[in-house]
Amino acid sequence: MTDTAAAVLAEQIRARLAGYERRFSALSEQYFQDLAAAFDAPSFSRFTPDCLALLRDLSLRGGKRMRVALLFEAARLVTAEPVAGLDDAALSIELLQTHGLVHDDIIDDSPTRRGGPSTYYAYRGRFPDRPQTALGLAVLAGDLALALSLQVLLDSRAPLPVRQAMVEVQTRAATATFVGQIIDLERDFTAYPDEEVLHDVADYKTARYSVLAPLQLGLLAAGVQPARHDEELRRYARLVGICGQLRDDYLDLFGDAGTMGKPTGTDIREGRRNYTVRAVLAAATDSERAMVESALGDGACTGETIAAIRDLAHRHGVPERMRADMRRFAHAAATEVAAWRPRWREEAVAFFEYLPRWSVERVR
């Protein structure tokens, strides 16, 4: 593909992404309006509508809605015609994401999310003298988002067999994500985690619900049984998930704080032994490694220390190696997609082929 053709394709795909984002924003707004009006809760309860409002607020603060785009493009692999159940599947995907964000912020004790207060800290502000109440309500808010993600599929207008299959996909995706959260915490108890451990964390915690499940749901809605293509879909999802996690870990240390809207070095302060930390420890001298280890998990670690770790990483070529790894996984994912062309529609295949490359471009 020529540079001009690639640029045209990239612009077309970005336009489709923007369209999905606009469509879902309107869909989500209407969903929460309808939910608040018809939700089954005792009339005396003030906490229940407050919980729904917090979930709505967090959900509507979403970004590019990449999971939604994956869902709709998966259906476009099969047909360009409207497909029943896609909007419900999109809501389900994002409600599961909301569940994960609420619980992640509890686990990480994070005060902010998507430019606003996390659900946990919102409750802490409401109940400053009752921390257990705040914690309990935040946990329950996340649980409610998970239940709603399944209920929206049960209530879908899609044919019954499709609804049942979608619920199974989302249930399995949620289960995998819980395992991913467990092994994500477990990883940080290992001084120098094996690379395959990091790949498995990326796969279970992110790829299976963010990439694989949208693919499966979109194909189901379009009338294709994803089980027939299970191995190749899983390979693609894992490669994209690893590439995306490499990018996120890279940006946490080497990204621009102004562009990201948050400080760099958060993962080091939280003691997260991710791809970047592993690469820095592997490259460092003994004295440098001791400095990095002393900073890991130190919430009061200064910006100067983070800058020193960043400098030593640059001296050892860590950013270049990480970018090379991202390109390698992106190329492997694109190669996997190329095999889809004989049976699926070109414009959608091109989207999935371009996606991992676009992920790599976002580190520049």
C-alpha positions as CSV (number, residue, x, y, z in Angstrom):
1,M,0.0,0.0,0.0
2,T,1.4,3.4,-0.9
3,D,1.8,6.2,1.6
4,T,-1.1,8.1,0.0
5,A,-3.4,5.1,0.1
6,A,-2.5,4.4,3.7
7,A,-3.2,8.0,4.6
8,V,-6.6,7.9,2.9
9,L,-7.4,4.6,4.7
10,A,-6.4,6.1,8.0
11,E,-8.6,9.1,7.5
12,Q,-11.6,6.9,6.6
13,I,-11.1,4.8,9.7
14,R,-10.8,7.8,11.9
15,A,-14.0,9.1,10.5
16,R,-15.7,5.8,11.2
17,L,-14.4,5.9,14.8
18,A,-15.7,9.4,15.3
19,G,-19.1,8.3,14.0
20,Y,-19.3,5.3,16.4
21,E,-18.3,7.6,19.3
22,R,-21.1,10.1,18.4
23,R,-23.7,7.3,17.9
24,F,-22.8,5.6,21.2
25,S,-22.9,8.9,23.2
26,A,-26.5,9.5,22.2
27,L,-27.4,5.8,22.8
28,S,-25.8,5.8,26.2
29,E,-27.5,9.1,27.3
30,Q,-30.9,7.7,26.3
31,Y,-30.2,4.4,28.0
32,F,-29.5,6.0,31.4
33,Q,-32.5,8.3,31.1
34,D,-34.7,5.3,30.5
35,L,-33.0,3.3,33.2
36,A,-33.5,6.0,35.8
37,A,-37.2,6.4,34.9
38,A,-38.0,2.7,35.1
39,F,-35.5,1.2,37.6
40,D,-37.0,-1.2,40.2
41,A,-36.0,0.1,43.6
42,P,-38.0,1.2,46.7
43,S,-39.4,4.7,46.6
44,F,-37.7,5.7,49.9
45,S,-34.2,4.9,48.6
46,R,-32.0,7.9,47.9
47,F,-28.8,5.9,47.5
48,T,-30.1,3.8,44.5
49,P,-30.7,6.8,42.2
50,D,-27.4,8.3,43.4
51,C,-25.6,5.1,42.4
52,L,-27.2,5.1,39.0
53,A,-26.2,8.8,38.6
54,L,-22.6,8.0,39.4
55,L,-22.5,5.1,37.0
56,R,-24.1,7.4,34.3
57,D,-21.5,10.1,35.0
58,L,-18.6,7.7,34.7
59,S,-20.0,6.0,31.6
60,L,-20.6,9.2,29.7
61,R,-17.1,10.4,30.4
62,G,-15.8,7.7,28.0
63,G,-13.2,8.3,25.4
64,K,-12.9,7.0,21.8
65,R,-15.2,4.0,22.5
66,M,-12.8,1.6,20.7
67,R,-14.6,-1.4,22.0
68,V,-17.8,-0.2,20.4
69,A,-16.0,0.4,17.2
70,L,-14.6,-3.2,17.3
71,L,-18.1,-4.5,17.8
72,F,-19.6,-2.6,14.9
73,E,-16.7,-3.4,12.6
74,A,-16.9,-7.1,13.5
75,A,-20.5,-7.1,12.2
76,R,-19.3,-5.2,9.1
77,L,-17.0,-8.1,8.4
78,V,-20.1,-9.9,7.4
79,T,-22.6,-7.3,6.2
80,A,-23.0,-3.5,5.6
81,E,-26.7,-3.8,6.5
82,P,-28.1,-2.8,9.9
83,V,-27.9,-5.7,12.4
84,A,-30.3,-6.2,15.3
85,G,-28.8,-6.3,18.8
86,L,-25.6,-4.3,18.1
87,D,-26.7,-1.3,20.1
88,D,-27.6,-3.5,23.1
89,A,-24.2,-5.3,22.7
90,A,-22.5,-1.9,22.6
91,L,-24.2,-0.9,25.9
92,S,-23.2,-4.2,27.4
93,I,-19.6,-3.8,26.5
94,E,-19.3,-0.3,27.9
95,L,-21.2,-1.2,31.1
96,L,-18.8,-4.0,31.7
97,Q,-16.0,-1.5,31.1
98,T,-17.6,0.8,33.7
99,H,-17.7,-2.0,36.2
100,G,-14.0,-2.6,35.6
101,L,-13.1,1.0,36.1
102,V,-15.1,1.3,39.3
103,H,-13.4,-1.7,40.8
104,D,-9.9,-0.8,39.4
105,D,-10.2,2.6,41.2
106,I,-11.0,0.9,44.4
107,I,-8.1,-1.5,44.0
108,D,-5.7,1.3,43.1
109,D,-7.1,3.9,45.5
110,S,-7.4,6.2,42.6
111,P,-9.0,9.6,43.2
112,T,-9.7,10.5,39.5
113,R,-10.9,8.8,36.4
114,R,-11.5,10.2,32.9
115,G,-11.0,13.8,34.1
116,G,-13.4,13.5,37.1
117,P,-13.6,11.9,40.5
118,S,-13.6,8.1,40.6
119,T,-16.8,6.5,41.9
120,Y,-14.9,5.4,45.0
121,Y,-13.7,8.9,45.8
122,A,-17.1,10.4,45.0
123,Y,-18.6,8.2,47.7
124,R,-15.7,9.1,50.1
125,G,-16.7,12.7,49.6
126,R,-20.3,12.0,50.4
127,F,-19.5,9.9,53.5
128,P,-16.2,11.3,54.9
129,D,-16.9,9.9,58.4
130,R,-18.1,6.5,57.2
131,P,-15.2,5.0,55.1
132,Q,-16.6,1.5,55.1
133,T,-20.0,2.8,53.8
134,A,-18.1,4.6,51.0
135,L,-16.1,1.5,50.1
136,G,-19.2,-0.8,50.3
137,L,-21.3,1.5,48.0
138,A,-18.4,1.8,45.5
139,V,-18.1,-2.0,45.3
140,L,-21.9,-2.3,44.9
141,A,-21.9,0.3,42.2
142,G,-19.4,-1.7,40.2
143,D,-21.4,-4.9,40.8
144,L,-24.5,-3.2,39.6
145,A,-22.8,-2.1,36.4
146,L,-21.8,-5.7,35.8
147,A,-25.4,-6.9,36.3
148,L,-26.7,-4.2,34.0
149,S,-24.3,-5.3,31.3
150,L,-25.9,-8.7,31.2
151,Q,-29.5,-7.4,31.7
152,V,-29.3,-5.2,28.7
153,L,-28.5,-8.3,26.6
154,L,-31.3,-10.3,28.2
155,D,-33.7,-7.5,27.3
156,S,-32.4,-7.1,23.8
157,R,-34.6,-7.3,20.7
158,A,-32.2,-9.7,19.1
159,P,-33.4,-13.3,18.4
160,L,-33.4,-15.4,21.6
161,P,-30.5,-17.7,20.5
162,V,-28.4,-14.6,19.7
163,R,-29.2,-13.1,23.1
164,Q,-28.3,-16.2,24.9
165,A,-25.0,-16.6,23.0
166,M,-24.2,-12.9,23.8
167,V,-24.8,-13.3,27.5
168,E,-22.4,-16.3,27.5
169,V,-19.7,-14.2,25.7
170,Q,-20.0,-11.4,28.2
171,T,-20.1,-13.7,31.2
172,R,-16.9,-15.5,30.0
173,A,-15.3,-12.1,29.3
174,A,-16.1,-10.8,32.8
175,T,-14.7,-14.0,34.4
176,A,-11.5,-13.7,32.4
177,T,-11.2,-10.0,33.5
178,F,-11.5,-11.0,37.1
179,V,-8.8,-13.5,36.7
180,G,-6.8,-10.8,35.0
181,Q,-7.2,-8.4,37.9
182,I,-6.1,-11.2,40.3
183,I,-2.9,-12.0,38.3
184,D,-2.2,-8.3,37.8
185,L,-1.9,-7.9,41.6
186,E,0.0,-11.2,41.8
187,R,2.5,-10.1,39.2
188,D,3.8,-7.3,41.5
189,F,4.9,-9.9,44.1
190,T,7.5,-11.1,41.6
191,A,10.8,-9.1,41.5
192,Y,11.3,-9.8,37.8
193,P,8.2,-11.2,36.2
194,D,8.7,-13.4,33.1
195,E,7.6,-11.8,29.8
196,E,5.0,-14.5,29.3
197,V,3.5,-13.6,32.6
198,L,3.1,-10.0,31.4
199,H,1.6,-11.3,28.2
200,D,-1.0,-13.3,30.1
201,V,-1.9,-10.4,32.3
202,A,-2.5,-8.2,29.2
203,D,-4.6,-11.1,27.6
204,Y,-6.8,-11.9,30.6
205,K,-7.2,-8.4,32.1
206,T,-7.7,-6.5,28.8
207,A,-7.7,-8.3,25.5
208,R,-10.4,-10.8,26.3
209,Y,-13.1,-8.3,27.1
210,S,-11.8,-5.3,25.1
211,V,-11.0,-7.1,21.8
212,L,-12.1,-10.7,21.8
213,A,-15.6,-10.2,23.2
214,P,-16.5,-7.3,20.9
215,L,-15.4,-9.4,17.9
216,Q,-17.5,-12.3,19.1
217,L,-20.5,-10.2,19.8
218,G,-20.4,-8.4,16.5
219,L,-20.1,-11.7,14.6
220,L,-23.0,-13.2,16.6
221,A,-25.2,-10.3,15.8
222,A,-24.4,-10.6,12.1
223,G,-25.3,-14.3,12.1
224,V,-21.8,-15.9,12.3
225,Q,-20.8,-18.4,15.0
226,P,-17.5,-17.1,16.3
227,A,-16.6,-20.5,17.7
228,R,-15.8,-21.5,14.1
229,H,-13.0,-19.0,14.1
230,D,-12.1,-19.2,17.8
231,E,-8.3,-19.8,17.6
232,E,-7.6,-17.0,15.1
233,L,-9.8,-14.5,16.9
234,R,-8.0,-15.3,20.2
235,R,-4.6,-14.9,18.5
236,Y,-5.5,-11.5,17.1
237,A,-7.1,-10.3,20.4
238,R,-4.0,-11.4,22.4
239,L,-1.6,-9.7,20.0
240,V,-3.6,-6.5,20.0
241,G,-3.9,-6.6,23.8
242,I,-0.2,-7.0,24.3
243,C,0.5,-4.2,21.9
244,G,-1.9,-1.9,23.7
245,Q,-0.5,-2.8,27.1
246,L,3.0,-2.1,25.9
247,R,1.8,1.3,24.7
248,D,0.1,2.1,28.0
249,D,3.1,1.1,30.1
250,Y,5.5,3.0,27.7
251,L,3.5,6.2,28.0
252,D,3.3,6.1,31.7
253,L,7.1,6.7,31.9
254,F,8.0,8.2,28.5
255,G,4.7,10.0,27.5
256,D,4.0,13.7,27.7
257,A,2.2,14.5,30.9
258,G,0.4,17.5,29.3
259,T,-0.9,15.5,26.4
260,M,-2.0,12.6,28.7
261,G,-3.6,14.9,31.3
262,K,-1.9,13.0,34.1
263,P,1.6,12.8,35.6
264,T,4.2,10.3,34.4
265,G,5.6,7.7,36.7
266,T,2.4,6.6,38.3
267,D,3.1,2.9,37.7
268,I,6.5,3.2,39.4
269,R,5.0,5.0,42.4
270,E,2.4,2.2,42.7
271,G,5.0,-0.6,42.4
272,R,3.7,-2.0,39.2
273,R,6.2,-4.4,37.6
274,N,4.9,-3.9,34.1
275,Y,6.6,-4.1,30.7
276,T,8.4,-0.8,31.2
277,V,9.7,-1.5,34.7
278,R,10.8,-5.0,33.6
279,A,12.7,-3.5,30.6
280,V,14.4,-0.8,32.8
281,L,15.4,-3.4,35.4
282,A,16.8,-5.7,32.7
283,A,18.9,-2.9,31.3
284,A,20.1,-1.2,34.5
285,T,23.4,-1.6,36.2
286,D,23.4,-2.9,39.8
287,S,23.5,0.6,41.3
288,E,20.8,1.8,38.9
289,R,18.6,-1.2,39.6
290,A,18.9,-0.4,43.4
291,M,17.6,3.1,42.7
292,V,14.7,1.8,40.6
293,E,13.8,-0.8,43.3
294,S,13.8,1.9,46.0
295,A,11.4,4.0,44.0
296,L,9.0,1.1,43.2
297,G,5.9,1.4,45.5
298,D,7.0,4.7,47.0
299,G,3.9,6.9,46.7
300,A,6.0,9.9,47.7
301,C,8.6,9.3,44.9
302,T,9.6,12.7,43.6
303,G,9.4,13.9,40.0
304,E,13.2,14.2,40.1
305,T,13.5,10.5,40.8
306,I,11.1,9.6,38.0
307,A,13.1,11.8,35.7
308,A,16.3,10.1,36.8
309,I,14.7,6.7,36.0
310,R,13.5,8.0,32.6
311,D,17.1,9.3,31.9
312,L,18.7,6.0,32.7
313,A,16.1,4.2,30.5
314,H,17.0,6.5,27.6
315,R,20.7,5.8,28.1
316,H,20.1,2.1,27.8
317,G,17.8,2.4,24.8
318,V,14.7,1.1,26.6
319,P,12.2,3.4,24.7
320,E,13.6,2.2,21.3
321,R,13.3,-1.4,22.3
322,M,9.8,-1.0,23.6
323,R,8.7,0.7,20.4
324,A,10.3,-2.1,18.4
325,D,8.3,-4.6,20.5
326,M,5.1,-2.7,19.8
327,R,5.8,-2.7,16.1
328,R,6.5,-6.4,16.2
329,F,3.2,-7.3,17.9
330,A,1.3,-4.9,15.7
331,H,2.8,-6.5,12.6
332,A,1.9,-10.0,13.9
333,A,-1.7,-8.9,14.5
334,A,-2.0,-7.3,11.1
335,T,-0.6,-10.5,9.5
336,E,-3.2,-12.5,11.4
337,V,-5.9,-10.3,9.9
338,A,-4.7,-10.6,6.4
339,A,-5.8,-14.3,6.4
340,W,-9.4,-13.1,6.9
341,R,-9.7,-11.5,3.4
342,P,-10.9,-14.6,1.5
343,R,-14.2,-14.8,3.5
344,W,-14.9,-11.4,5.0
345,R,-15.5,-7.9,3.7
346,E,-12.4,-5.9,2.7
347,E,-13.3,-2.6,4.3
348,A,-13.8,-4.2,7.8
349,V,-10.7,-6.4,7.4
350,A,-8.7,-3.2,6.6
351,F,-10.0,-1.7,9.9
352,F,-8.7,-4.6,12.0
353,E,-5.5,-4.7,10.0
354,Y,-4.9,-1.0,10.7
355,L,-6.0,-0.9,14.4
356,P,-2.7,-2.3,15.9
357,R,-0.6,0.0,13.7
358,W,-2.7,3.0,14.9
359,S,-2.0,1.9,18.5
360,V,1.7,2.1,17.9
361,E,1.4,5.5,16.2
362,R,-0.2,6.9,19.4
363,V,3.2,6.7,21.3
364,R,4.7,9.4,19.0
